[in-house]
Structures are given as structure tokens and as C-alpha cells.
Amino acid sequence: MPDTPAPVSAIPPVPLALYEADFAAFSQSLGAAFERYGFAVLGGHGLDPALLDRALSATKAFFALPEATKLHYRQTGMGGARGYTPFGIETAKGATHHDLKEFWHIGRELPAGHPYTDYMPENLWPQEIAGFHASTYALYEALDTLGKKVLRAIATYLKLDAEFFTSTVKDGNSVLRLLHYPPMTTPGESVRAGAHGDINVITLLLGAEEPGLQLLDRDGQWLPITPPADCIVCNIGDMLSRLTNRVLPSTQHRVINPAEGRKDFARYSTPFFLHFEPPYVIETLPNCITPEHPDLGAEPITAQDFLMQRLREIKLA
């Protein structure tokens, strides 16, 4: 089907202010968007604009470094879990051509002796960029807190205890990705990000300066997602989709190449991939098996095993 633009208002924002004012209404509105699209938009995210500016400035400064300098921060054999992953590596599951992007990963900082240190390596911090550590890890913590609020609403929508997810993600293997899509200097068959579903529980995506994000609707149409500046796009990942028997679907999405007039502009975005704790067993929730949603028969699997399986599929492990 041809790519026919749809109104940006196809997914109207759910005001985050409603979380405190009327939590039941917030949960219902957010959950209904997730069940319909696999995506929702949070309006008025409340994140400190000065922090966002500092983190974006640090991101741009890092990607402007010489390639040889950036490669000092690449760690092989770790599935891209920390530090720098260069341009031309990540490939969408089932795709032939690599994505047109490079990125930096930041994970949870654990105290010495924590039982999850075998799963979560220490972060790397580029010494060339002043303030990189402080600004980007503060953003990690802010998005981790916001993600846990979203999960309280999802639990309520699913008729679970509001704190159902609290222990499952407390020290989750969550990752902040600083993404750079360089200007389109040469034509080819690759796109900035091929159609894919996210691996994790939920993703929180801070708005990009350049458009391009699209989701695949259930009728086969690609819908552009270009929310206002004070919004965060949130989508269901494969782990939560599996847990909920696809009551909350993980929707295919992509980042298309820019129009001719914008091909010389880079694109930056910052997704936060919220994960379960590594030993958590992803097993279909009984109350998500109904006549409308028959059991899909997904075998129980730990979050760590599922993660490693998917990283191999996208050529990061």
C-alpha cells in the first residue's frame, strides 16, 4: 500500500497532568491508545528543558568527534550494550540492508556486588565531552522514573494491581540510546531505521528535530508520528506484548529517509528502552487470555534470554 500521510492527530496526546488529577482516566486513555495502536503520546512530559538541552548538546558534541576517537569507545562482544556502535552495524530483523545510524548506549549504574553486574556492564563515558556523564545519566534517571509511572497506568488498565510491574523493573536492564542519523550524502537502498518492533517492555522516545518516525497501522497504512515538542512518544515492546498475549501489541515502526530538501540535515533522537530485570520470567498473564484474545502459546522465557535472542537477530550480538 502506498505511504499516504495521515493526520498527526491520529494519536492524540494524553496529558501527563491527568496522572495526578484523575489516574483512572489517565490509565484508561493511555491503555486504549496502546491497545489500538501499540503507541501512545504523553503530553506535557514535565522533564526539565534545561536538562534536555544539556543532554542534546552533549550528544551532538560526541557524534561530531572524529570517527577514530568514537571507535575508542566501541566494545565488541557485548551486543552493543554500552558505549558506541558505529554507523552501518544495526540491521532490522529480517532486513537485508543495515540502518543509516550510529548510537551510544547508557545503562543502569549498579552498586558494587549487585547480583545483576553479570548482566549489566559498567558504562563508558567519553572524556572529550564535558558534562556528558552528568547530563545523560540524569536524563536516564528521569526517563526511568517516567517509564515506571506509565507501567502503573498499564497495570491498572490490564486490571492488575497498580504496583504489579514495580518489582519486575526496579533494577531492570534498561538502556538510554543516543541516536544520530547523519545527513543523506549518497543514495542507496538503506533507510534510517528499517521496520522493526522494539525488544523491551516499553520505549519512551523524546521528540526528534527532524520528522521520519512512522508506525504501521493494522490496515497496512504507515502513520506519521510527529508530536508537539513537549510530548513523549511511548510504545509497547515485544516483551510486554508477549506477556499480555498481544492484548497490547508491539507495533512495527520505522524512520524513513528525509525529503530532498532535508537530506543534508542530521537527525537526533533519544529512545529509552525500559527492560525487566534479567531473571524475570515472561509468561502470558492469565487475565490476558480471553475469547477475544485466545492463548498464542508463547513459551515462558527469561527477559535475559529473550534479549540475547533478539540481539542476535538484529546483528548486535
N, C-alpha and C positions, 0 to 999 in steps of 0.2 A: 504494500500500500504506500502511496507517495507521502512524503513528510508534509502534512498540512498543519500549519500553525493553529493552535487552539488558544482561547483566551487565557492569559496568565491567571485569571481568577478561577480557573478550573479547580484549584485547591485553595480556597480562601484561608487566610491565616486564622489560627486560634490564639487569642490574646493570652499571653502568659500571666497577665494580671488576674485572669479568671481562676488561676490555680489557687490563689488565696481567697478570692471573693466567693467562688462557687465551685468547689473542687469536683462535685458530681457532674456539673455541666461541662467543666473542662475535660474530665475523663471521657465523657460521652462524645463530645465533639472531636477530640483527638483520636479516640479509638475508632469512631466511624470513618474518619479520613483514612486511617491505617487499613481498616478492613476493606474499604473501597479501592484505594489506590496503592497501598503499601507505603505511601508517603503522607506526610503532614507538614504543615508550615506553622512554626511558632512565631507569633507576632510580639514585638516588644521584648526581645530576649533578655534585656536587663544587664548585659555584660558591659563592663567598663570600656567606653570608647577609647580612652587613652591607652588601656592595655591592648586593645585590638590594634591600634595604630603602632604601638611599640613592637608587637609580635609580627605584624606585616612588614614593618621596616627591617627587622632582623632577618626575616625570611628572604626578602628581596636582596639584602646585602649578602647573604650566604650564596644564593644562586648566581650572583654576579661575580663570585670568585673564579679564578682560573680553574679549568677542568682538573688539572693536575693537583691543585690544592683540595678540591672537593673529593677527589678519589682517595685522599689520605684517610677519609672518614667512611670509606666503604668497608664493610665486614662481610666476607664471604662465608658460606656455610651456615648462615643464621636465618635464612628466609627473609632477609631484609628487615629483621625485627627492630634494629636500631641503626641510627646514622643514615648515611647517604646511599641511595640506589640510583645509579646513573640512567640517563636517557636511553631508551631502546631496550629495556630489560622486561618490565612487566607486560604480560600479554593476557588479554581477556580469555577466560575459559572457552576452549573450542575455537579460538581465533587463530588465523594464520599469521597476521601481521602484528607487531608489537605496538603498544600505545606510544603516543608522542608526548612523553612527560618524564620528569625526574622528580625525586622526592626525598624527604628527610623524615625519619620516624623517631618519635619520642615515646617512651613507655613509662610505666609506673616506677617510682623510686621506692624501693623496699629497704627496710632496716636490715642491718647485718644479721645473718642467721635466720632470716624469714624462710619458711618452708617452700615458698614459690621461687626462690632465686634460681633453681634449676631450670625453670620455665621462662623467667624474665631476666635477660641480661642487663647489665648496667648501661645507662645512657652514655652516649658520646656527646661532647659539647665542643663546637668549633671555637678555637681560641682566637680566631681572627675577627670575630664579631662581638663587640662589647654589648653586654646586656642580653645576649641570645638566650642563655640559660634561664635567667630570671624571668624574662617576658614570656617565653614559650612554655615554660613549665607552669607558670601562673595561669596561662590560658588552658593548659591541660587540666589543671585542678578545677577551674571554673566550669569547663565543659563536662567533666566527670560529675560534678555536683548537679548540673542541669540535667544530665542524662538520667541520673537516679530519680529526679523528680518526674521525668517522663515515664520511667518504668513504674512508679507508684500509680500513675494515671492508667497505664496499660493494664496493670494488675487489677485495678478496680473495674475497668471496662470488661475484663475477662471473668469478672465475678470471683476473683481470688482475694485473699487478704491483701490490703494495700501494701504491706511490707513483704509480700511473697518473694520479690526479687532482691531484697536488701542483702541477705547473706550470700546470695549467688554471685553478686558482682562487687562485693565490698572491696576485695583485693583482686579484681578482675584484670585480665591480661590486656587492658585497653591501650590503644595506640592513637597518638595525635600525628597526623600526616600533614606535613607542609609541602604543598604541591606547586610545581612550576611547569606550565605548558609553554615552551618557547615560541617565538614568532614562527609562522609557517614560511620558511625560506625556500623549500623545494616541494613540488607536488609529488604525490605518491598515493598508495592505497591505504596507508595507516590513517587512523583518526586519533584525536587527542585521548580519548578513552573509549575503547570498544564496549559494546553492550555487555553488561555483567550484572550479577547480583552480589551484594556485599556478604562477606563471610560471617560477620559478627552478630551481635544481639540487636543493637540499633546504631545508626550513624547520625551524628549531628554535623551539619555542614554549614559553615559560615559562608555568606554570600561571596561570590567571585566578582571581580571588577568587570570581567568580560562574560557575555552570555555563552550558552552552549549546552547546558545541562538539559537533558530530556528524559522522561520516563515512558515506558511502553505501556499504554493503557490496555485494558482487557479486550478492546475491539481491534487491536493491532495498530492503533494510531500513536505516534510519538507526540507527547505533550511537552511543550517547553516549560521549565520551572525557573522563573526569574522573579523571585520575591523582592519586596522592598528592602532597603538597607538595614533596617532594624529587625529583620526576621532571620530565623534559622530554619533550614530545611532538615527534616528528620525522616529517616526511612527505616523500615524493618529489614534486618539482615537474615541470612539463611539459618542461623542458629535459632532465632526466635520463631521464624516461620516453621521450622521443623518441630520445635517444642509445641507450637499451637496447632499442629496438623493443618497448616496453611490457612487457618482462620484469619491470621494476619499474614498476608503474603509478602515474600521478598520479591520485589518488582525489578525487572531488568531496566537498567538505565545506562546512559552513555553521555559523553561530551563530544559534540560534533565539532568539526573544523569551522573556523570563523569565515564570515563572509569576506569577499575580496577586499573590501575597504578596511577590514580589521585584521588582515592576515599578518601585518607587521607588528602587531601588539601581542605581548606575552599575556598569559592568563595565570592568575594565582588563586588557589582556594585552599581551605583548611578543614578537612573532614576529621572528626573524632570518632574512632571506631570503638564503641563500648563492647567489652567482652565479658563473658562469665569467668569465674575463677577456673583455672585449668582442670581441676579434678571433677568439676560439676558434670553430672550425667544428664545429657539432653535426651529426655524421654517424653513421649507425647503426653500432654496433660489430659487426664480422663474427661474433664468437662469440655474439651475441645473436640471430642468425638460425638457427633450427633447425626441424625438422618441427613441434615443439610451438608455435613462435613464428615463423611464416612472415614474410618481409620485408613490412613495412607500406608500404614505398615512400616514406618521408619524404625529401624533398629536403634536401640539405645547406644549412645556413643559419648565419650567424654568430650568436653569442649576442646581439650588439648589435641586429642586425636583428630577431631573434625577440622581444627585449624590447620594441622600439618597436612592433612589430606588435600585441603583446598589450596594451600600454598604451593604444593607440587603441581596442581592443575594450572596455576597461573604463572608458573615458571619462576617463582621466587624461592623455591626450595628444591 
